[in-house]
């Protein structure tokens, strides 16, 4: 990529913002050095990595990059035989531990992020080495006693020697004859030797070695003769301690050097991962989307916002002092543009007044291409971008009022370089093409440059003030006009890009709005000539037509949004009504079920008591009658599971009032009473409801009654005859879970009343789900003493034998 183009498009500034999202200097340096790829496979891979990192960042815990350090210099030092200090070893250990942690996360999320999982596989597992270093070195960089057995032995001996010396010195400073010789009765250390402060006049009388003296010379810090030998032994132990620490540090350094290649590969993978995560975080900040790469040199971006303008708008929001007026939100501060080219036309000519919007369009297009080819997502609603081998830009200060010869010469030098390098897969961005010289010559030169770039097959976006180029773009195949909208009422640009509409100069209109005399304006129009006036009038009419069309589209969209909101409100109200009905039904059933449980308990107590009095027959009959009434109440209130239609639907025949219909939301049939526009009134039993007509299905009249469940007293009664003839086995095969548990509950009631002590429950093997639910249900029954599997020859896992109290 052309270096000057990268600077002109402010790509380095974009990379600076990207680098700010890196967690370590490794990723920070890679971000600043990032260059766009020119191979489509590399671009696709980089974009996919960013997308995977964004997906992982959304998960709980994200991708923690804590503990990663740039330890490349430390690895190099260890590789050439150098010993690392404790702080350096801790940095290496922390980095390798972070790599191990990240490798585990990436491996576990391989299905969600396959490319990052491959990156994690490039990281070595140095768990043992990290554990040894962290065991030997404390977080503050000190070597622990248990770093080695020899070090522990030396330090224990050293501590004993220090206590011995301190005990001797304590006796010395406490002795009466010596106390007068001391400035203070304290023990101190000088030159790593234990001393006491002796008055200078008692130097010879005290006896010992002078290790230091005070600034005034009045105090000598002397090592008494009694501890000199012990001090020498202590120094010897300290020497051995230093030797052992050096040996430990060198051993760790050698271990790192032994695996230096894998360690460096791990750090390289960590640096790349840090860069990818920085791209993901930056994309989240910019509210960016992943662009789709195209096989051809083309651009199709919708609601694209200049990334640096987005960043500035977000920064302004964050940095506004409390109490200060809040800046515009990003969505309003940065106007989005739609830009497409490369299929119907490859050269886009943006004309119009000097409002600044044209240059923003050029830089947005250029930066989007550079970002996409660098693996960054772009701040747009949708983006499809080709992969370009080169991007060229010649963008100057279009706001300048002076265009000197040197400036024109500079533009020409850039243009010559661009013409020499532009190819079929190049993107060329030219700002104020042909400016800085005579308008006639500038326009002629601009046409020639555009034709040359078109012949070379480059994708070109150019801005200009020259009116001649508007007609040129209309009359040449592969060229298209565009403009940045300008509001002549407010004299302010809207920054909205309009492709297919050339920009009117608006100079005379603006002058008139500002108070220019009408006579001057008339003379200026006369000097323009009829052809130029006709062109400007045509452009003005086109702009007015477009404004009206946009207004009509906006109104239609607003009404559509209102209708969508009303529909959502109606659907929400219907859903809430269903929820309320379902909650009320379930609450009533629970109340009835509680009554039934209490009645069962009372009946069981009564039966047991009457059995003891030999009055089982009469008491059982009374209990059964009472229980029967309660059971029927519960059965009536119990919510029925929604059934699928089992009827035959009349094909291609819309129901009319009087027809029997299937209502899916109710799970049953009903009678269609009336149809009002899109709604229908249906009578289902005692319930009359209004439902959408479109959901109804006409059913055959002769099948309606066949669907209704036949409920009789005999099906719910728990009379004496049923109890006396109850089987010792129940089969639940083929039933749904709710049906099976309901049948089992009724069967156990009958079994208890019939006085059965052991029953067989046949539920089948299958997946084991029904078996587990049956056993869980049995555990909750107070009068079930226990249960077990049937013997292998009597059903095995498919049968549970329950023992009743």
Buried (B, 14 or more C-beta within 10 A) or exposed (E): BBEBBBEBBBBEEBBEBBBEBBBBBBBBBBBEEBEBBBEBEBBBBBBBBBBBBBBBBEEEEBBEBEBBBBBBEBBEBBBEEEBBEBEBBBBBBBBBBBBBBBBEBBBEBBEEBEBBBBBBEBBBBBEEBBEBBBEBBEEEEEBBBEBBEBBBEBBEBBEEBBEBBEEBBEEBBEEEEBEEBBBEBEBBEBEEBBBBBBBBEBBEEBBBBBBBBEEEEEBBBBBBEBBEEBBEBBEEBBEBBEEBBEBBBBBBBEBBBEBBEBBBBBBBBBBBBBBBBBBBBBBBBBBBBBBEBBEEBBBBBBBBBBBBBBBBBBEBBEEEEEEEEEBEEBEEBBBBBBBBBBEEBBBBBBBBBBBEBBBBBBBBBBBBBBBBBBBBBBBBEBBBBBBBBBBBBBBBEBEEEEBEEEBBEBBBEBBEBBBEBBEEBBBBBBBBBBBBBEEEEBBBBBBEBBBBBBEBBBBBBBBBBBBBBBBBBEEBEBBBBBBBBBEBEEBEBBBBBBBEBBBBBBEBBBBBEEEEEEEEBEEEBEEBEEEBEEBBEEBBEBBEEBEEEEEEEEEEEEEEEEEEEEEEEEEEEBEEEEEEEEEEBEEBBEEBBEEBEEBBEEBBEBBEEBEEEEEBEEBBBEBBEBBBEBBBBBBEBBEEEEEEBEBEBBEEEEBEEEBBBBBEEBBBBBBBBEBEEEEBBBEBEEEEBEBEBEEBBBBEEEBBEEBEEEEEEEEBBBBBEBBEEBEEEBBBEEBEEEEBBBBBBBBBBBBBBBBBEEBBBBBBEEEEEBBEBBBEBBEEBEEBEEBEBBEEEEBEBBBBBBBBE
